[in-house]
């Protein structure tokens, strides 16, 4: 129970971290659009591979949470790269 609660909090922390990274690297957002898309696709593929291949439960859970964190951060950067007001500042 406690481990699940901590995992949810850590995944939710991806949102402020994503906004912070997007804010700090505003000039890199437009140039990195294709890389953000590639990271998101690679993350989704890796999660599917974690589910298909039989990996030990604790390892699979930690790897999946890490990849979900990376996907959320990349998704926020991709969304913010399309916001012209955000990128211009």
C-alpha positions as CSV (number, residue, x, y, z in Angstrom):
1,X,0.0,0.0,0.0
2,X,2.7,2.4,1.0
3,X,4.8,1.6,-2.0
4,X,1.9,2.2,-4.4
5,X,1.3,5.6,-2.8
6,X,4.9,6.6,-3.1
7,X,4.9,5.5,-6.8
8,X,1.8,7.6,-7.6
9,X,3.4,10.6,-5.9
10,X,6.6,10.1,-7.9
11,X,4.8,9.8,-11.2
12,X,2.7,12.9,-10.4
13,X,6.0,14.8,-9.8
14,X,6.7,14.3,-13.5
15,X,4.3,17.2,-14.3
16,X,6.1,20.0,-12.4
17,X,9.5,18.6,-13.5
18,X,8.3,18.6,-17.1
19,X,7.1,22.2,-16.9
20,X,10.3,23.2,-15.2
21,X,12.5,21.6,-17.8
22,X,10.4,23.1,-20.6
23,X,10.8,26.5,-19.0
24,X,14.5,26.2,-18.5
25,X,15.1,24.9,-22.1
26,X,12.6,27.0,-24.0
27,X,15.1,27.7,-26.9
28,X,15.6,23.9,-27.4
29,X,11.9,23.0,-27.5
30,X,11.3,23.6,-31.2
31,X,14.5,21.9,-32.3
32,X,13.7,18.9,-30.2
33,X,10.1,18.1,-31.3
34,X,11.1,15.0,-33.3
35,X,13.2,13.7,-30.4
36,X,10.3,14.2,-27.9
37,X,8.1,12.1,-30.3
38,X,10.8,9.4,-30.6
39,X,11.2,9.3,-26.8
40,X,7.5,8.9,-26.3
41,X,7.1,6.2,-28.9
42,X,10.2,4.3,-27.5
43,X,8.8,4.6,-24.0
44,X,5.4,3.1,-25.0
45,X,7.2,0.3,-26.9
46,X,9.4,-0.4,-23.9
47,X,6.4,-0.6,-21.6
48,X,4.7,-3.1,-23.9
49,X,7.9,-5.1,-23.9
50,X,8.0,-5.1,-20.1
51,X,4.5,-6.5,-20.1
52,X,5.1,-9.1,-22.8
53,X,8.4,-10.4,-21.5
54,X,8.3,-12.0,-18.1
55,X,10.5,-9.8,-16.0
56,X,10.6,-10.0,-12.2
57,X,7.7,-8.0,-10.7
58,X,9.7,-5.5,-8.7
59,X,12.1,-4.8,-11.5
60,X,9.2,-4.4,-14.0
61,X,7.3,-2.0,-11.7
62,X,10.3,0.2,-11.2
63,X,11.2,0.2,-14.9
64,X,7.6,0.9,-15.9
65,X,7.4,3.8,-13.4
66,X,10.6,5.3,-14.7
67,X,9.5,5.1,-18.3
68,X,6.1,6.6,-17.5
69,X,8.0,9.5,-15.8
70,X,10.1,10.0,-18.9
71,X,7.0,9.8,-21.2
72,X,5.2,12.5,-19.1
73,X,8.2,14.8,-19.1
74,X,8.6,14.4,-22.9
75,X,4.9,14.9,-23.5
76,X,4.8,18.1,-21.6
77,X,7.9,19.4,-23.5
78,X,6.2,18.4,-26.8
79,X,3.0,20.2,-25.8
80,X,4.9,23.3,-24.7
81,X,6.9,23.3,-27.9
82,X,3.7,24.0,-29.8
83,X,2.8,26.9,-27.6
84,X,4.2,30.0,-29.6
85,X,3.8,32.4,-26.6
86,X,5.8,30.1,-24.3
87,X,8.6,29.5,-26.8
88,X,9.1,33.2,-27.7
89,X,9.7,34.5,-24.2
